Amino acid sequence: MGAHRVAITGIGLISPYGGDTTDFFHRLLAGESAVRHLTTEAPPRPLSTPFVSCPGFDAEAALGKPLALMMERFSQLGTAAAFQAWEQAGLPRQPGESDESRDTWGCIWGTALGGLSAHERGARDLWVNGRERVSPLSVVLGMNNAANAHISIQLGLGGVSTSHTAACASSGMAIGEAFRRVRSGEATVMLTGGSDVCQSHGVVRAWEAMRVLSPGNADSAPAACRPFAADRAGLVLGEGGAALVLEAWDHALARGATIHGEIVGYGTSCDHNHLVRPHRQGQVRALRAALDDAGLAPHDIHYVNAHGTATAEGDPVEVAALREVFGERAAALPVSATKSMHGHLLGAAGAIEAVVTVLALREQAIPPTAHLSGRLDPACEGVDHVLQGRRGLSLQAALSNSFAFGGSNAVLAFGAPPR
């Protein structure tokens, strides 16, 4: 069976700003940070850190109370985003009795932490509160495949249902693998994306122990994440969910669906070098694999949404990889790291940044790296850093990078929607 073009017919996002995807993208274009100062009273001592949350998300309103109560927050965020994408794609929630097409439709989801919070609550109940048992729902709340399982059940998807866990590349890989299934003809429709919730006490303390979290208080938190800046101080964790409906191009056209963009390539690699230290050559291989898979040359790419976490070691390595792959073109290659505004969603990072990249091509505009103007690290020079939102462009193709601990790399290549 020949390769199929892969259309994006639905986009869903639980935004930290509280609005829809259009509102989300316009706020990014304006350089508006969603980072705020998080404080909690969880034992053994309070948390106090910059964080990106989704305070306007009401799980019961989005999903209904019975379903929401069966889910940990990462599943709630992911399923709500999936429902949004499915609705935008114009697909009914459940197939008719005679509709067997969904037997091959599936869901591939990304998460790094899954329902870790459920297990943390159970441990606190046992060891801090002195209880003798945990909630009987702990297993189904905490399993990493809970989100894709709920999505598949609720939408009647009878094909593959699985989760990818590869740290910060989890949902980038999930989207790439879903893309491959549609392109090959194995599935006509795939729902894909990712969700994560990072504010559990143990998770924040673990990242603190690595000394890669940016400090901040109520006043300084909005500018705490400063990718590529000389004074960058580390990453900012966040929570959220983002989803895409991928569909065979001819199938989308036949049913009159709106096409918001196209996935044209996917590249992946392993640094095979160090668990937490990124390696330029591993990233170079993933970037070149994505370009080769898409049949694109470096000069065809008009924007790169960088992984850009604002860590001391990671940012220069990524820029060095871009310089190597793009050569003389690199100096004119627009690059931005939107984690500066929406934070690092760990396993959901690739999904939210895929959404940003698709919207950039659809809206013909590039969001900036916030908090960078005038303070660029010399080690991160050599690309066209986007310091302010750019509008009215002519963008045809873009890349979204996801580079993870463990050396797992994923690069997605996207094309603009038909005009």
Secondary structure, 3 states (H helix, E strand, C coil): CCCCCEEEEEEEEECCCCCCHHHHHHHHHCCCCCCEEEEECCCCCCEEEEEECCCCCCHHHHHCHHHHCCCCHHHHHHHHHHHHHHHHCCCCCCCCCCCCHHHCCEEEEECCCCCHHHHHHHHHHHHCCCCCCCCCCHHHHHCCCHHHHHHHHHHCCCCCEEEECCHHHHHHHHHHHHHHHHHHCCCCEEEEEEEECCCCHHHHHHHHHCCCECCCCCCCHHHCCCCCECCCCCECEECEEEEEEEEEHHHHHHCCCCCCEEEEEEEEEECCCCCCCCCHHHHHHHHHHHHHHHCCCHHHCCEEECCCCCCCCHHHHHHHHHHHHHHHHHHHCEEECCHHHHCECHHHHHHHHHHHHHHHHHHCCECCCCCCCCCECHHHCCCEECCCCECCCCCCEEEEEEECHHHEEEEEEEECCCC
